[in-house]
Amino acid sequence: MPKTDVIGHNLTKFKCGEGYKIKCDIEMLAAQCNLNSSCYGFNSNGFLKSCASGCDANCCYDVMENVDLYIRKGFLPPDDWQNDINSGRMLYANPEPHFCFLPEIANGYLGTVAMSASLFQSGLFIGKCGNIGKARLPSPIGGSIVTGLLIASSLHFEKAMFTRRYDMNDSIVEHRVYISRTV
C-alpha cells in the first residue's frame, strides 16, 4: 500500500495462488519477503486462511480472521523485558526508529536525545542580538556500540531510561542512557 504508511514500511504485494506462478505458501512467501530488504510485510488477501500462526527464524506471522498479514520482524522482545512491555511500562522497537524519532531524556537541569553526542543544560545559552540558542555540551553518555549487532531498543517510562541491547561475540551488551533525578 504505497503512500499510506511511513516511508520504507510499505506492504509488499505478492500475486500468488491459482493463475499465478507463485504458490501461496506462507513459508515460501515469508522467505521471499525476508530476502528483500525493502519488504516489511505483505497481505495475501485471504489465500492463507488454512495456515496456522507461528514463528520461524526470528520472523513471526499471524493469520487473522479477515486478513492474512505477515509482518517482518527483527528480533522478538527479550524475555526479561516482556513483563514491562506487557504492562505498558516499556516501549520496544526493532528495528529502531530513525535518529530524529529517538526519545528526549531530561531531568529539568540536563537534557539530551538518546544516543546524541550533545547534552544541553538548563539556562545555558550562547549568541547575542536575537541569534540565541541553547549551548551544546559534549555528551559523555551518547554514541553507539559499533562492533555489535543491535538486537533491541526500549524506552522505560518508570525508570526514564533508553536502552539498546547488542549481540557481541555471543555475549549480550546493554547500553543504557538515563539522566539522574539528583544533580
Secondary structure, 3 states (H helix, E strand, C coil): CCCCCCCCCCCECCCECCCCCECCCHHHHHHHHHHCCCCCEEECCCCCCCCCCEEECCEEEEECCCCEEEECCCCCCCHHHHHHHHCCCEEEECCCCCHHHCCEEECCCEEEECCCCEEEEEEEEECCCCCCEEEEEECCCCCCCCCCEEEEEEEECCCCEEEEEEEECCEEEEEEEECCCCC
